[in-house]
Amino acid sequence: DLHSFPTRRSSDLEIVYQKSVKFAPDIFAIMLGTNDATEWSKAEPTFVSEYRILLDSFIEQFPNARFIMMVSPPVVDGNEFSIPNGPIRDNVNPVQRELAKEYGFETLDLREEFEATENFESLYLRPNRDKVHFTKAGAQYVAQRVWDIAKDLRF
């Protein structure tokens, strides 16, 4: 129950949470934290605990579900949303990897995969000032990689 979710955006998160619960998926592909990097000093004190609240809630409600933790990809500094790449790389990504290991989730490390792709910025991230959200090719790449993992999950 996210009514006690101690976040500065609890109403927005609760709406997304309720929609995901109503959907009742068998597989969760989770990637949270990119926006938190914008003001990491404010997000850091509760980031891990809030992430655990969310994960524990999903696990409690869907004990037979499988989970894929997606490690946030890089963004390009100077993007329209002022989301800095450094805190994603240095703070958010390590938490995502650690939680995936702690919970025994499959991991899709989009940071590593994007950075291993020549010209990922122009191929996978929207151009101009955006430089954060996926292009069509980026979304297709991520969807394919999630499918590559999901098709081999055992229930």
CORURZI-V910790 format. One record per residue. N is the residue number from 0. PSI is psi as a letter, one per 40 degrees, with the letter a starting at -180 (999 if undefined). BURIAL is I if it has 16 or more other C-alpha atoms within 10 Angstrom, else O. Layout:
n-><N;N>
psi-><PSI;PSI>
burial-><BURIAL;BURIAL>
This chain:
n-><0;1;2;3;4;5;6;7;8;9;10;11;12;13;14;15;16;17;18;19;20;21;22;23;24;25;26;27;28;29;30;31;32;33;34;35;36;37;38;39;40;41;42;43;44;45;46;47;48;49;50;51;52;53;54;55;56;57;58;59;60;61;62;63;64;65;66;67;68;69;70;71;72;73;74;75;76;77;78;79;80;81;82;83;84;85;86;87;88;89;90;91;92;93;94;95;96;97;98;99;100;101;102;103;104;105;106;107;108;109;110;111;112;113;114;115;116;117;118;119;120;121;122;123;124;125;126;127;128;129;130;131;132;133;134;135;136;137;138;139;140;141;142;143;144;145;146;147;148;149;150;151;152;153;154>
psi-><h;e;d;e;h;f;i;e;f;d;d;d;d;d;d;d;d;d;d;d;d;d;d;g;i;d;h;h;h;h;h;i;e;d;d;d;d;d;g;d;d;d;d;d;d;e;d;d;d;d;d;d;d;d;d;d;d;d;d;d;d;g;e;e;i;i;h;h;h;h;h;h;i;i;i;h;i;e;i;d;e;f;h;i;d;d;d;d;d;d;d;d;d;d;d;d;d;d;d;d;d;d;e;f;i;i;h;h;g;d;d;d;d;d;d;e;h;h;f;d;d;d;d;e;h;i;a;b;e;c;f;d;i;i;i;d;d;d;d;d;d;d;d;d;d;d;d;d;d;d;d;e;i;h;999>
burial-><O;I;O;O;I;O;O;O;O;O;O;O;I;O;O;O;I;O;O;O;O;O;O;O;O;O;O;I;I;I;I;O;I;I;I;I;I;I;O;I;O;O;I;O;O;O;I;O;O;I;I;O;I;I;I;O;I;I;I;O;O;I;O;O;I;I;I;I;I;I;I;I;I;I;I;I;O;O;I;O;O;I;I;I;I;O;I;I;I;O;O;I;I;O;I;I;I;O;I;I;O;O;O;O;I;I;I;I;I;I;I;O;O;I;O;O;O;O;O;O;I;O;I;I;I;I;I;O;O;I;I;I;O;I;I;O;O;I;O;O;I;I;O;O;O;I;O;O;O;I;O;O;O;O;O>
